Amino acid sequence: MRNLFFVFFLLLAASFRVFAADVKPEDNVFSDKIKSVLFYAEPDGSKGVPIVPFNQNTRLILEFDELNAEQQYFYYKIYHYNADWTQSYLSQSQYLYDFNEFRVPEADMSFKTRIAYNHYTVVIPKVKVSGNFLIKIYRNYDEDDVIITRQFVIYENVAPVTALVTRSINPADAFTKQQVNFQINYGNLDITNPYNDVKVRLRQNYKNYNAITNLRPVFIKDYEKSLDYQFYNGENTFNGGNEFRYFDLRSVLFNGIYIGRVERTNERCDAWILPEMSRKKLAYAFYDDINGAFFPQLYENLNTTTDPDYVMVHFQLTSTTPAPGDVYITGRFTNWKTLPEYKLTYNADEKYYSGAFWLKQGYYNYSYSVVDAAGVRDDIYFEGNSSLTENAYDIIVYARLQGDMYDRAIGYYSQRYRGR
């Protein structure tokens, strides 16, 4: 009888995994009408990231616009995942307090904008457990009509993390790479095999596409209940890159920083970024960026949700020869991805790349990325690379504790680092 119950449980869990695995657990937008997706923890605002501590009254807010004059009806579901973003075996009732289908609140209509849109705001409901989660938003009860998927993390602050970010200790990389050594103290947690049961996700500027996830502790100190991650082979290093490019489009009544000109009509507004060039051979220069983030804002009004307009923003990047691959605008507003809609076109006669894209008024960080024919991404071809660059680093710690059937997020650490 006991074996039959176990088989029934496995079949039930397997059916749940099939049901929940209809989309990849990634940050994606599936409609070209969906713009300006922000996902953050209060009170950090749009420059924050969707990571909050468990059992605290810190709200997670997801905002997005749809370029549509008519309000739509959206719904969402939430799924739980393990450290490696495979589906966990928890049933929905084990990680949610409510039935797993929520309605997105009614939209706020844009106000006196040339481009009509509706702004939607979702407050993530409280959950019962820690770990990795995915929110899936879809249209009109139709789960096949998905418009947005977004990852978020709820962590228990029970395994303190200390870290030291430095230049790479490898002399060959000392001027280009940054290294993150850290230690985890797991205290009284029931971890039988820390080497296998503890997993970490190390990120630069909160990016997932190049996160380091395969690190194992170099030293396990049982008497201190601590794990040391101090490497000498470069597996915990990142290219320092460069400070992000930026522009200020918080008004179209005057030219903000790096805005060359603005043209306005009753139907639309266009803005041209000043022509740019490669920074690869330039000496590193510090300026205070927001590490690839963006935030909608309007100088003439304090309302940041429905008053900023959408502007066609024109980019131009000088390049005497074509890059060894396709060139894209990237940043948090593109989900850090090299998306087809943000691809630039090369003008062989005039020797420059150009593109124009609808962006909401605000302040933006961005950079240029190159993807070769094999799909290999190069973020430093046009931007340069220095170990002096200011970057944000964070570490998420997961553990499969004795008796658990899922990975808990047991610790979190975040630090901004400048290589001086």
C-alpha positions in Angstrom: 0.0 0.0 0.0 2.8 2.3 0.9 4.5 1.7 -2.5 1.2 2.4 -4.3 0.9 5.7 -2.5 4.5 6.6 -3.5 3.8 5.8 -7.1 0.6 7.9 -7.0 2.5 10.8 -5.6 5.2 10.6 -8.4 2.5 10.5 -11.1 0.7 13.4 -9.6 4.0 15.4 -9.4 4.9 14.5 -12.9 1.5 15.6 -14.2 1.9 18.9 -12.4 5.4 19.4 -14.0 3.9 18.9 -17.5 1.1 21.3 -16.7 3.5 24.0 -15.5 6.2 23.6 -18.0 4.4 25.1 -21.0 6.8 28.0 -21.2 10.5 28.3 -20.6 11.4 29.7 -17.1 13.0 32.8 -18.6 12.4 36.6 -18.8 10.5 37.0 -22.1 8.0 39.2 -23.8 5.9 37.6 -26.5 4.0 40.6 -27.9 5.5 43.5 -29.8 2.8 45.7 -28.1 4.2 45.0 -24.6 6.8 47.6 -23.6 8.6 49.0 -20.6 8.4 46.0 -18.3 9.7 46.8 -14.8 10.0 44.2 -12.0 11.3 45.4 -8.7 11.2 45.2 -5.0 9.9 48.2 -3.1 11.3 50.7 -2.1 14.1 50.5 -4.7 11.8 51.4 -7.5 12.5 50.6 -11.1 16.3 50.4 -10.6 15.8 47.5 -8.2 15.5 43.8 -9.0 12.8 41.1 -8.2 14.4 39.6 -5.1 12.9 39.9 -1.7 13.4 38.3 1.7 10.9 35.7 3.0 8.4 36.7 5.8 9.0 40.4 5.3 6.5 43.0 4.1 8.5 43.9 1.1 6.3 44.0 -2.0 7.3 42.8 -5.4 5.9 45.0 -8.2 5.6 44.1 -11.9 4.6 46.9 -14.3 4.2 47.0 -18.1 2.5 48.9 -20.9 0.5 47.7 -23.8 0.5 50.0 -26.8 -3.2 49.7 -27.3 -6.0 52.3 -26.8 -8.4 49.6 -25.4 -8.0 47.9 -22.1 -7.3 44.2 -22.2 -8.0 41.5 -19.6 -4.9 39.7 -18.4 -4.4 36.9 -15.9 -1.4 35.3 -14.4 -0.1 32.1 -12.7 3.0 31.5 -10.5 5.3 28.5 -10.6 8.0 27.2 -8.3 11.4 26.1 -9.5 14.6 24.5 -8.2 18.0 26.2 -8.2 18.8 25.1 -11.7 15.3 26.3 -12.9 13.9 22.8 -13.3 10.3 22.4 -12.1 10.1 21.6 -8.4 7.9 18.8 -7.1 5.8 21.1 -4.9 2.1 21.3 -5.7 0.6 24.7 -6.1 -1.1 24.5 -2.7 2.3 23.9 -1.1 3.8 27.2 -2.3 0.7 29.5 -2.7 -2.0 30.6 -0.3 -4.6 31.1 -3.1 -5.8 29.3 -6.1 -3.2 29.7 -8.9 -5.0 32.0 -11.2 -5.0 35.7 -10.5 -6.4 38.6 -12.5 -4.2 41.6 -13.4 -5.9 44.7 -12.0 -7.5 47.1 -14.4 -5.2 49.3 -16.4 -4.5 53.1 -16.1 -4.9 54.8 -19.5 -2.1 57.0 -20.8 -2.9 60.7 -20.4 -2.5 63.2 -23.2 0.2 61.2 -25.0 0.7 61.0 -28.8 1.0 57.2 -28.6 -2.0 55.7 -26.6 -1.2 52.9 -24.2 -2.5 51.2 -21.1 -0.4 50.7 -18.0 -0.8 47.6 -15.8 0.5 47.0 -12.3 0.8 43.6 -10.5 1.6 43.1 -6.9 3.0 39.6 -6.4 1.0 37.6 -3.8 2.7 36.2 -0.8 4.1 32.6 -1.0 4.6 29.9 1.5 8.2 28.9 0.7 11.4 30.4 -0.6 13.2 29.7 -3.9 12.9 30.5 -7.6 9.6 31.5 -9.1 8.2 32.4 -12.5 5.2 34.6 -13.2 3.3 33.9 -16.5 0.9 36.5 -17.7 -1.6 35.6 -20.4 -4.6 37.2 -22.2 -8.3 36.4 -21.6 -8.0 33.0 -19.7 -6.1 31.7 -22.7 -2.8 30.2 -21.3 -1.5 29.7 -24.9 -1.7 33.5 -25.4 1.2 34.3 -23.1 2.5 37.9 -23.2 5.1 38.0 -20.4 7.2 35.6 -18.3 9.4 36.9 -15.5 11.7 35.2 -12.9 11.8 36.3 -9.3 13.4 35.0 -6.1 12.2 34.8 -2.5 15.0 34.1 -0.1 15.4 33.1 3.6 18.1 35.1 5.3 19.5 32.1 7.2 22.9 31.7 5.5 24.9 34.9 5.7 27.2 35.5 2.8 30.4 37.6 2.9 32.2 38.5 -0.3 35.3 40.2 -1.6 35.4 41.6 -5.1 38.8 42.3 -6.6 40.7 42.5 -9.8 41.5 39.0 -11.2 44.4 37.5 -9.4 45.6 36.1 -12.8 48.2 38.5 -14.0 47.0 38.1 -17.6 43.5 39.3 -16.6 44.4 41.8 -14.0 43.4 44.8 -16.2 40.3 43.4 -17.7 38.5 41.0 -15.3 37.0 41.2 -11.8 37.0 38.3 -9.4 34.4 37.4 -6.7 35.5 35.4 -3.7 32.9 34.6 -1.1 32.1 32.6 2.0 28.7 31.1 3.1 27.9 30.4 6.8 25.1 27.8 6.9 24.9 27.7 10.7 22.4 25.2 12.1 20.9 24.3 8.8 20.5 20.5 8.3 22.8 20.1 5.2 24.2 16.6 5.1 26.4 17.1 2.0 27.3 20.8 1.5 29.4 20.0 -1.6 26.3 18.7 -3.5 23.4 20.2 -1.6 24.4 23.8 -1.8 24.2 25.7 -5.1 25.0 29.3 -5.9 24.1 31.8 -8.7 26.7 34.6 -9.1 25.7 37.5 -11.3 27.1 40.7 -12.6 24.6 43.6 -12.8 21.8 41.2 -12.1 22.1 39.5 -15.6 21.1 35.9 -15.9 22.4 35.1 -19.4 26.1 35.0 -18.2 25.5 34.1 -14.6 28.0 31.6 -13.0 26.2 28.7 -11.6 28.6 25.7 -11.5 30.7 26.8 -8.5 31.5 24.3 -5.8 33.1 25.2 -2.5 36.9 24.9 -2.4 37.0 24.4 1.4 34.2 23.0 3.6 34.8 23.9 7.3 32.5 21.6 9.3 33.6 23.1 12.6 32.6 26.6 11.5 29.7 25.5 9.3 31.1 27.5 6.5 31.9 27.1 2.8 34.7 28.9 1.1 34.6 29.9 -2.6 38.1 31.2 -3.3 39.4 30.2 -6.7 42.7 30.5 -8.6 41.7 29.4 -12.1 39.4 32.2 -13.1 36.1 30.4 -12.9 34.6 33.1 -10.6 35.6 36.1 -12.8 33.7 38.4 -15.2 34.9 40.9 -17.8 34.8 44.3 -16.2 33.3 45.8 -19.3 32.7 49.5 -19.3 30.3 52.0 -17.8 27.0 51.9 -19.6 26.1 54.5 -22.2 23.2 56.6 -21.3 20.7 59.3 -22.5 18.1 61.5 -20.8 14.7 61.6 -22.6 12.7 62.8 -19.6 11.5 65.8 -21.7 10.9 66.5 -25.4 10.6 70.2 -24.9 14.4 70.5 -24.7 17.4 68.3 -25.5 18.5 66.1 -22.6 21.9 64.6 -22.1 23.2 63.0 -25.3 20.0 63.9 -27.2 21.0 65.7 -30.4 17.6 66.8 -31.6 13.9 66.2 -31.1 11.2 66.6 -33.7 7.5 66.8 -32.6 4.3 66.5 -34.5 0.7 65.9 -33.3 1.0 62.2 -34.2 4.5 61.3 -33.0 7.8 62.4 -31.5 11.3 61.5 -32.7 14.6 61.9 -30.9 18.1 61.4 -32.2 20.9 60.2 -29.9 24.2 62.0 -30.7 26.3 59.9 -33.1 28.5 57.5 -31.2 31.7 55.6 -31.7 33.5 52.5 -30.4 35.1 52.9 -27.0 37.2 49.8 -27.3 40.5 51.7 -27.7 39.7 54.6 -25.3 41.1 54.9 -21.8 38.6 53.9 -19.1 36.7 56.9 -17.6 34.4 56.6 -14.6 31.0 58.1 -14.4 28.0 57.1 -12.2 25.7 54.8 -14.2 22.7 52.7 -13.1 24.2 49.4 -14.3 22.1 48.9 -17.3 18.7 49.8 -15.8 16.1 52.3 -17.0 13.3 54.3 -15.4 10.4 56.0 -17.0 10.0 59.6 -16.0 8.7 63.0 -17.2 10.3 66.3 -16.1 7.0 68.1 -16.6 4.9 65.8 -14.4 5.6 63.6 -11.4 3.4 60.7 -12.7 5.8 58.1 -14.1 3.2 55.6 -15.2 0.8 57.2 -17.6 2.1 60.7 -18.5 5.5 59.8 -20.2 5.0 59.4 -24.0 6.5 56.9 -26.3 9.2 58.3 -28.6 10.9 56.9 -31.7 14.6 57.0 -30.6 17.2 56.9 -33.3 20.7 55.5 -32.7 23.8 55.9 -34.8 27.1 54.1 -34.2 30.1 54.9 -36.4 32.1 51.9 -37.5 34.6 52.1 -40.4 34.3 48.3 -41.0 31.4 45.9 -40.3 31.5 44.1 -37.0 32.1 40.3 -37.0 28.4 39.7 -36.5 25.0 41.3 -36.0 24.9 44.4 -33.7 22.2 45.1 -31.2 21.1 47.6 -28.6 21.0 45.9 -25.2 20.2 46.7 -21.6 17.6 45.9 -18.9 14.9 47.3 -21.2 15.7 44.5 -23.7 15.8 41.9 -20.9 19.5 41.9 -21.5 18.8 40.0 -24.7 19.9 40.6 -28.3 16.4 40.8 -29.7 15.6 41.1 -33.4 13.5 44.2 -32.8 16.6 46.0 -31.4 19.0 45.0 -34.2 20.9 47.7 -36.0 21.5 48.0 -39.8 24.9 48.8 -41.3 25.3 51.5 -43.9 28.3 50.5 -45.9 28.5 53.8 -47.8 28.3 56.1 -44.7 30.2 53.6 -42.4 27.7 53.5 -39.5 25.1 51.3 -37.8 21.7 52.7 -37.2 18.3 51.8 -35.8 15.2 53.4 -34.4 13.0 52.0 -31.6 9.9 53.0 -29.6 10.9 53.8 -26.0 9.0 55.4 -23.2 10.3 58.7 -22.0 12.8 58.4 -19.2 16.5 57.8 -18.3 18.2 54.8 -20.0 21.4 52.9 -19.7 22.4 50.7 -22.7 25.3 49.2 -24.6 26.1 47.7 -28.0 26.5 43.9 -28.3 27.7 41.8 -31.2 26.5 38.2 -32.0 28.5 36.2 -34.6 27.3 33.6 -37.0 27.7 30.9 -34.4 25.6 32.7 -31.9 28.5 33.8 -29.7 27.8 37.1 -27.9 30.5 39.8 -27.5 29.6 42.6 -25.1 33.0 44.3 -25.3 33.6 44.6 -29.0 32.4 48.2 -29.1 32.5 49.0 -25.4 35.9 48.1 -24.2 36.9 46.2 -21.1 38.5 47.3 -17.8 38.8 45.9 -14.3 38.3 49.4 -13.0 34.7 49.5 -14.1 32.0 49.9 -11.4 29.6 46.9 -11.4 27.0 45.4 -9.2 27.4 41.8 -8.1 25.0 39.6 -6.3 25.0 36.0 -5.0 21.9 33.8 -4.5 22.5 30.7 -2.3 20.3 27.6 -2.6 20.2 24.4 -0.5 18.3 21.1 -0.6 17.9 20.5 3.1 17.3 17.1 4.8 13.8 15.9 4.1 13.0 18.6 1.5 11.9 17.9 -2.0 12.8 21.3 -3.4 15.7 23.8 -3.3 15.2 26.6 -0.8 16.9 30.0 -1.3 18.7 30.4 2.0 20.9 33.5 1.5 21.5 36.6 -0.6 24.3 39.1 -1.0 24.6 42.2 -3.1 27.5 44.7 -3.6 28.5 47.5 -5.9 32.2 47.4 -6.7 34.5 49.8 -8.4 38.0 48.6 -9.2 40.0 51.3 -7.4 
